[in-house]
Amino acid sequence: MTTAHLFLSDDWIDAARDLRAEFEDEIPAPPVAVKLNVIVTDIPHRDGNLDGHIDSSNGEIIIEKGHLDDAELTVTVDYDTAKAAFVTRDQQAVMGAFLGGKILVEGDASQLLMLQAQAPTDRAVEMYERLAAQTVTD
C-alpha cells in the first residue's frame, strides 16, 4: 500500500523525487532546455512560501526545492494553482489562473510555453497518476 503525503510537504517532495527517479529512463527529454525558479504561495500547512526550481538544461526535467542562481525566469503561483498543475493536472484551471493573473511570470515566458508544449507519454501519465494517488490535499 502506498503512503499518502500532504501536497508540498517535505515528505511529498521526497516521494515525488523517488517516483521521478523510478521513471527517469522512460520519460522523453524535454523539448527545450530551461532553468526556472518557482514560488508557491498561500500553502495552508506551511509557513511562508515554498521556493523550488525546474531545470531541463541537462536533457531531463529536474524539479527540486530551492532556487537556481542562474534561472532564466521565475513563476509565482498560489497553492490551488500548483495543485491543479501537479496533482489534478487540470489544464483548464491552470489556464484560468494564468488569464486571471494568478500565475506571475518574470522573464521569458515563451520558454515556459515551449516546456509545456510536449504532450505527455503514457509512462509520464502513469507517473503523474501515481503521484496524485499518493497525494493528500487540504
Phi and psi restraints in degrees (value plus and minus 20) as a CYANA .aco file:
   2 THR   PHI    -103.9   -63.9
   2 THR   PSI     116.5   156.5
   3 THR   PHI    -101.8   -61.8
   3 THR   PSI     115.4   155.4
   4 ALA   PHI    -114.5   -74.5
   4 ALA   PSI     124.5   164.5
   5 HIS   PHI    -147.3  -107.3
   5 HIS   PSI     130.2   170.2
   6 LEU   PHI     -87.5   -47.5
   6 LEU   PSI     107.8   147.8
   7 PHE   PHI     -71.1   -31.1
   7 PHE   PSI     108.0   148.0
   8 LEU   PHI      50.6    90.6
   8 LEU   PSI      -9.6    30.4
   9 SER   PHI     -95.5   -55.5
   9 SER   PSI     144.8   184.8
  10 ASP   PHI     -79.7   -39.7
  10 ASP   PSI     -58.2   -18.2
  11 ASP   PHI     -85.1   -45.1
  11 ASP   PSI     -59.2   -19.2
  12 TRP   PHI     -84.8   -44.8
  12 TRP   PSI     -63.3   -23.3
  13 ILE   PHI     -81.9   -41.9
  13 ILE   PSI     -62.1   -22.1
  14 ASP   PHI     -83.3   -43.3
  14 ASP   PSI     -62.4   -22.4
  15 ALA   PHI     -85.8   -45.8
  15 ALA   PSI     -59.7   -19.7
  16 ALA   PHI     -84.3   -44.3
  16 ALA   PSI     -60.1   -20.1
  17 ARG   PHI     -82.2   -42.2
  17 ARG   PSI     -64.2   -24.2
  18 ASP   PHI     -83.6   -43.6
  18 ASP   PSI     -61.1   -21.1
  19 LEU   PHI     -86.0   -46.0
  19 LEU   PSI     -62.8   -22.8
  20 ARG   PHI     -79.3   -39.3
  20 ARG   PSI     -62.1   -22.1
  21 ALA   PHI     -83.0   -43.0
  21 ALA   PSI     -57.6   -17.6
  22 GLU   PHI     -82.1   -42.1
  22 GLU   PSI     -54.0   -14.0
  23 PHE   PHI    -121.9   -81.9
  23 PHE   PSI     -18.7    21.3
  24 GLU   PHI     -77.7   -37.7
  24 GLU   PSI     -52.4   -12.4
  25 ASP   PHI    -104.5   -64.5
  25 ASP   PSI     -23.9    16.1
  26 GLU   PHI    -132.7   -92.7
  26 GLU   PSI     -21.4    18.6
  27 ILE   PHI    -125.6   -85.6
  27 ILE   PSI     108.0   148.0
  28 PRO   PHI     -85.8   -45.8
  28 PRO   PSI     138.2   178.2
  29 ALA   PHI     -81.1   -41.1
  29 ALA   PSI     126.1   166.1
  30 PRO   PHI     -86.6   -46.6
  30 PRO   PSI     135.7   175.7
  31 PRO   PHI     -92.7   -52.7
  31 PRO   PSI     -34.2     5.8
  32 VAL   PHI    -168.0  -128.0
  32 VAL   PSI     126.7   166.7
  33 ALA   PHI    -109.5   -69.5
  33 ALA   PSI     101.7   141.7
  34 VAL   PHI    -167.5  -127.5
  34 VAL   PSI     128.7   168.7
  35 LYS   PHI    -142.5  -102.5
  35 LYS   PSI      97.3   137.3
  36 LEU   PHI    -154.6  -114.6
  36 LEU   PSI     123.1   163.1
  37 ASN   PHI    -114.3   -74.3
  37 ASN   PSI     127.9   167.9
  38 VAL   PHI    -146.8  -106.8
  38 VAL   PSI     116.4   156.4
  39 ILE   PHI    -142.3  -102.3
  39 ILE   PSI     102.7   142.7
  40 VAL   PHI    -127.2   -87.2
  40 VAL   PSI     105.3   145.3
  41 THR   PHI    -127.8   -87.8
  41 THR   PSI     148.8   188.8
  42 ASP   PHI      38.3    78.3
  42 ASP   PSI      20.3    60.3
  43 ILE   PHI    -102.1   -62.1
  43 ILE   PSI      97.5   137.5
  44 PRO   PHI     -79.6   -39.6
  44 PRO   PSI     -52.9   -12.9
  45 HIS   PHI    -126.5   -86.5
  45 HIS   PSI      -6.3    33.7
  46 ARG   PHI    -155.1  -115.1
  46 ARG   PSI     115.5   155.5
  47 ASP   PHI     -96.0   -56.0
  47 ASP   PSI     107.0   147.0
  48 GLY   PHI      57.7    97.7
  48 GLY   PSI    -192.8  -152.8
  49 ASN   PHI    -105.1   -65.1
  49 ASN   PSI     143.3   183.3
  50 LEU   PHI    -128.3   -88.3
  50 LEU   PSI     101.5   141.5
  51 ASP   PHI    -118.6   -78.6
  51 ASP   PSI     112.6   152.6
  52 GLY   PHI    -166.8  -126.8
  52 GLY   PSI    -196.5  -156.5
  53 HIS   PHI    -169.9  -129.9
  53 HIS   PSI     138.2   178.2
  54 ILE   PHI    -143.8  -103.8
  54 ILE   PSI     106.3   146.3
  55 ASP   PHI    -151.3  -111.3
  55 ASP   PSI      95.4   135.4
  56 SER   PHI    -133.5   -93.5
  56 SER   PSI      -1.9    38.1
  57 SER   PHI     -90.3   -50.3
  57 SER   PSI     -37.1     2.9
  58 ASN   PHI    -123.8   -83.8
  58 ASN   PSI      -6.6    33.4
  59 GLY   PHI      76.1   116.1
  59 GLY   PSI     -22.5    17.5
  60 GLU   PHI    -156.2  -116.2
  60 GLU   PSI     140.3   180.3
  61 ILE   PHI    -111.5   -71.5
  61 ILE   PSI      96.9   136.9
  62 ILE   PHI    -129.2   -89.2
  62 ILE   PSI     106.1   146.1
  63 ILE   PHI    -139.7   -99.7
  63 ILE   PSI      98.6   138.6
  64 GLU   PHI    -161.2  -121.2
  64 GLU   PSI     146.6   186.6
  65 LYS   PHI     -95.5   -55.5
  65 LYS   PSI     137.5   177.5
  66 GLY   PHI      67.1   107.1
  66 GLY   PSI     138.9   178.9
  67 HIS   PHI    -119.1   -79.1
  67 HIS   PSI     131.8   171.8
  68 LEU   PHI    -107.6   -67.6
  68 LEU   PSI     120.4   160.4
  69 ASP   PHI     -91.4   -51.4
  69 ASP   PSI     -48.5    -8.5
  70 ASP   PHI    -130.3   -90.3
  70 ASP   PSI      12.8    52.8
  71 ALA   PHI     -86.1   -46.1
  71 ALA   PSI     125.1   165.1
  72 GLU   PHI    -109.1   -69.1
  72 GLU   PSI     -40.4    -0.4
  73 LEU   PHI    -176.6  -136.6
  73 LEU   PSI     142.2   182.2
  74 THR   PHI    -147.6  -107.6
  74 THR   PSI     112.2   152.2
  75 VAL   PHI    -136.9   -96.9
  75 VAL   PSI     107.6   147.6
  76 THR   PHI    -133.3   -93.3
  76 THR   PSI     105.9   145.9
  77 VAL   PHI    -154.7  -114.7
  77 VAL   PSI     136.6   176.6
  78 ASP   PHI    -107.0   -67.0
  78 ASP   PSI     150.0   190.0
  79 TYR   PHI     -76.4   -36.4
  79 TYR   PSI     -66.4   -26.4
  80 ASP   PHI     -84.0   -44.0
  80 ASP   PSI     -56.9   -16.9
  81 THR   PHI     -88.9   -48.9
  81 THR   PSI     -61.5   -21.5
  82 ALA   PHI     -80.9   -40.9
  82 ALA   PSI     -60.6   -20.6
  83 LYS   PHI     -82.7   -42.7
  83 LYS   PSI     -62.8   -22.8
  84 ALA   PHI     -84.2   -44.2
  84 ALA   PSI     -54.5   -14.5
  85 ALA   PHI     -98.1   -58.1
  85 ALA   PSI     -61.9   -21.9
  86 PHE   PHI    -123.6   -83.6
  86 PHE   PSI     -41.2    -1.2
  87 VAL   PHI    -130.1   -90.1
  87 VAL   PSI     -81.5   -41.5
  88 THR   PHI    -103.9   -63.9
  88 THR   PSI     -33.6     6.4
  89 ARG   PHI      31.6    71.6
  89 ARG   PSI      24.4    64.4
  90 ASP   PHI    -111.0   -71.0
  90 ASP   PSI      71.1   111.1
  91 GLN   PHI     -84.9   -44.9
  91 GLN   PSI     -50.1   -10.1
  92 GLN   PHI     -86.3   -46.3
  92 GLN   PSI     -60.7   -20.7
  93 ALA   PHI     -85.6   -45.6
  93 ALA   PSI     -59.9   -19.9
  94 VAL   PHI     -84.7   -44.7
  94 VAL   PSI     -65.4   -25.4
  95 MET   PHI     -83.5   -43.5
  95 MET   PSI     -60.7   -20.7
  96 GLY   PHI     -82.2   -42.2
  96 GLY   PSI     -59.5   -19.5
  97 ALA   PHI     -84.7   -44.7
  97 ALA   PSI     -60.6   -20.6
  98 PHE   PHI     -83.8   -43.8
  98 PHE   PSI     -68.4   -28.4
  99 LEU   PHI     -86.6   -46.6
  99 LEU   PSI     -47.6    -7.6
 100 GLY   PHI    -107.6   -67.6
 100 GLY   PSI     -14.9    25.1
 101 GLY   PHI      59.9    99.9
 101 GLY   PSI      -5.2    34.8
 102 LYS   PHI    -108.1   -68.1
 102 LYS   PSI     -27.2    12.8
 103 ILE   PHI    -136.7   -96.7
 103 ILE   PSI      92.6   132.6
 104 LEU   PHI    -122.7   -82.7
 104 LEU   PSI     109.6   149.6
 105 VAL   PHI    -139.8   -99.8
 105 VAL   PSI     104.1   144.1
 106 GLU   PHI    -133.1   -93.1
 106 GLU   PSI      98.4   138.4
 107 GLY   PHI      97.4   137.4
 107 GLY   PSI    -179.8  -139.8
 108 ASP   PHI    -101.6   -61.6
 108 ASP   PSI      76.5   116.5
 109 ALA   PHI     -87.4   -47.4
 109 ALA   PSI     -41.1    -1.1
 110 SER   PHI     -82.8   -42.8
 110 SER   PSI     -51.9   -11.9
 111 GLN   PHI     -87.1   -47.1
 111 GLN   PSI     -56.4   -16.4
 112 LEU   PHI     -84.2   -44.2
 112 LEU   PSI     -62.3   -22.3
 113 LEU   PHI     -84.7   -44.7
 113 LEU   PSI     -60.1   -20.1
 114 MET   PHI     -86.5   -46.5
 114 MET   PSI     -55.9   -15.9
 115 LEU   PHI     -83.6   -43.6
 115 LEU   PSI     -54.5   -14.5
 116 GLN   PHI    -108.5   -68.5
 116 GLN   PSI     -24.3    15.7
 117 ALA   PHI     -91.6   -51.6
 117 ALA   PSI     -44.6    -4.6
 118 GLN   PHI     -96.6   -56.6
 118 GLN   PSI     104.9   144.9
 119 ALA   PHI     -89.4   -49.4
 119 ALA   PSI     118.5   158.5
 120 PRO   PHI     -89.3   -49.3
 120 PRO   PSI     123.3   163.3
 121 THR   PHI     -97.0   -57.0
 121 THR   PSI     150.1   190.1
 122 ASP   PHI     -79.1   -39.1
 122 ASP   PSI     -59.9   -19.9
 123 ARG   PHI     -88.3   -48.3
 123 ARG   PSI     -55.9   -15.9
 124 ALA   PHI     -85.8   -45.8
 124 ALA   PSI     -61.5   -21.5
 125 VAL   PHI     -81.3   -41.3
 125 VAL   PSI     -62.1   -22.1
 126 GLU   PHI     -80.4   -40.4
 126 GLU   PSI     -62.5   -22.5
 127 MET   PHI     -81.9   -41.9
 127 MET   PSI     -66.3   -26.3
 128 TYR   PHI     -81.6   -41.6
 128 TYR   PSI     -60.4   -20.4
 129 GLU   PHI     -85.0   -45.0
 129 GLU   PSI     -60.9   -20.9
 130 ARG   PHI     -86.2   -46.2
 130 ARG   PSI     -58.2   -18.2
 131 LEU   PHI     -83.6   -43.6
 131 LEU   PSI     -64.7   -24.7
 132 ALA   PHI     -82.6   -42.6
 132 ALA   PSI     -56.8   -16.8
 133 ALA   PHI     -86.6   -46.6
 133 ALA   PSI     -44.4    -4.4
 134 GLN   PHI    -124.6   -84.6
 134 GLN   PSI       2.4    42.4
 135 THR   PHI    -137.0   -97.0
 135 THR   PSI     112.1   152.1
 136 VAL   PHI    -131.8   -91.8
 136 VAL   PSI     115.0   155.0
 137 THR   PHI    -136.2   -96.2
 137 THR   PSI     141.0   181.0
